[in-house]
Amino acid sequence: MEKIKVLLADDQELILESLQIVLSMEPDLEIVGLARNGEEAIKGCEQLMPDMMLMDVNMPVMDGVAATALIKERMPATKIIMLTSYKEVEYVLAALSHGAEGYLLKAIHPKDLAAGIRVVQAGGTLISQEMASKMIKNMNSTTPAKHNEFGLTAREIEVLHKLAAGLRNQEIAEALFLSEGTVKNYISTIYSKLNVKGRREAARKARDSGMMDR
């Protein structure tokens, strides 16, 4: 029987170890590596080529959402399940939009976790009804925003709103439940799409274009 190769990414040693122990007991699963942040997760994927990645959402250096985006870009065959400690809807939606196959709560029973891995490996997805309805709501509410003249996504517009309101990166991160690194990435993308060099210019352009009225 060919085993499903799994890479685990979580910044909490205890969770990492317990996941490794319980999943190693499953005859069809093989834990090929452990990562403690998003950057390690990307490196691990490149070196170990796992079938499956269990990715914590909140990690230092690079969070799980940003790591998911890069892994899916470079190694689309690697399947990714997001692990969340509570219902971090925004994070999960962002990860799913980058191609993650689903999410599971960390409090899940080990047997259910193993079953979830098998479902995804077989080509399924893991999204609760509640999350699916939130996704649809989000898609409906963000569609008009995607057609703004600069091609900013709904998330980038949210960041731009906060930026124009004078919030610092850390404050934007806290308000939108993102890591500071992710906010910096959003801001640099916003600058390049708006073709501006700094906050003041970005805020002015956003106001002039009427984006702040949304």
N, C-alpha and C positions, 0 to 999 in steps of 0.2 A: 504494500500500500504506500502510495506516495504521500509524504507528509506535507501539510500546509506550513510553509516557512513564515514565521511571525517575528516582526521586529516591534519591540515595545518602547514607547517614548513617554516618560513622565519625570518631572523634576523631584518628586518625592520618593526617596529611597525605599521607604516602607511599602508603598504601593507597587513600585517597580518589582521589588523582591516577591511580594505576595502574588502578583500577577504571574511572574515567572514560575513560581512554585505550582500554583493551581493549574496553569495551562500546560505545564510540562507533564502533568499527570494524564493528559488526554493522549491516547495512542496515535491520533492522526495529526497532532500539532507539534511543531518543533520551534522552540524559541531560538532564533539565530543571533539576536543581538539586543542590547539595551542602550537607550539614548536618554540623556537628561535635559536636553533642550532641543529646539527646532533645528539648529545647525547640525547637532550630532545626528539628529534623525535623518537629515538630508544625506550626510556623509555615509551613515549606516546603510541607507537605501542604495546608494551608488556602489558601495563595496560588497554588500551582502545580497543584493537583489531579492528581497523577501517577496512573498506572494501578498502578504498582508501587513499592514501597519496599524498598530493601536496607538493613536495619537492623543496625548493630553492636550486640552485647549490652552490652559494657562501655563506657560513655561518661560524661564528667563532667556536672555540672549535673543531668541526668536520664538514667537508663540506658535502654537499648533496650526493656526489658520494660515499664517504666512508660509510656514514650512509645507503645508498641504498644497498651497498654490504652486510652489516651486517643484515639489515632487511630481505633481500631476502634469506639470509642463514638461519636465525632463524624462520622467518614467511613468507614463500614463497607465502602464499595465499593473503597477503596484496599487492594490486596493487599500483604501484608508477608512478606518472606523474611528470617529472622534470619541474620546472619553471625556465626559463632563461630570463634575461633582454635583452640580445642581442644574436646573434648566436654563442654561446659558443660551437663550434663543438666538440672540444676535450673532454670537460666535458660530453656532452650529449652522445658521443660515449662510454665513459667509463661507464657511468650509464647504458646505454642500454646493454653493455656487461655483467653487473652484474644482468640483468634481469628486469630493469625498463620497463614499458609498453609504454613509449613514452615521449614526451616533448611538452610544449607549451610556447610561448613567453608571458612574463608578460603583454605586451601591448594588449593582446587579449581582445575582447569584452566579458563581463561577460556571456552573453548568449552562446557564443561559448565555453567558458571555461566549463560551465555546460554541454553543449552538448558533449564536449570531455570526461568529467568524465563518462557520460552515455555510450559512445562508449567503453571505457576501461572496465567499469563494466560489459558490455555485452560480454567481451572477445576479443574486438578489440585492435588495437595498434594505436598510434598517431605518425607517423613519416612522415615528408614531403618527397617529391620525392628527393629534393636536399640532405637531410640528408641520405636517403637510398642509393643514388649513392655514397656519401662520405664514407658510411659504407662499401660498396662493394669495393671501391678503397682501403680503409684502410685494409680490410681483405686480399685483393690480395697482397698488398705491405708488409704485416706483416707475411704472412704465412711462408716464408722461415726462418724468424728470430725465429719463435717458435720452430724450430727443432734444436736449438743450444744445445750443449752437456749438459749444465747446466739446461735446461728447463726454461730459462728466457723468459718472454713474451716480445713483441715488446716495450711495455711501460717501462718495467724494463731495457731493453737495452738502451733506450733513457736516462733514469735517470743515468745509469751506465756511458754512454758517457760523460754526464755533470760532473759527479762526478770525472771521470778520468781526465777531463780537468781542475780540480781544483776548480770548482764552489762550493760555500757554499750552505747549504740547502735552505736558503732564495732565493739565486740567481737561483737555480734549479727550485724552486717553481714558481718564476716570469717567467722564460724562458718557462716553460711547462704549465703555467696557472693552477697550482695546489696550494693547501694550503700547508703550511710548514709541517703540521701534516701528510698529505698524502705522502709527499716526505719522511719523516722519516719512515713511514710504508714501502714504496717501498725499501728504503735503507736496512732496517732490513731484508726484504725478500731476497734481493739480497745477503746480507752477508751470510744468512743461505744456500741459494742455491749454492753459490760459496764456502761455507765452509771457510770463512775468518772472521777476527775480526775487520778490519779497512779499511779506504779508500785506503791507499797506497797498501795494500795487494790485495784489490779488483781490483784496477786499473792495478796492475801488472798481475794478473791472466787474466783479460780481454784482455790485450795486448798479453800475451803469447798464448791465445787460438785463437787469430785472430779476436775476436769480434769487435775490434776497426776499423777493415778494412771495416766493413759494412757501 
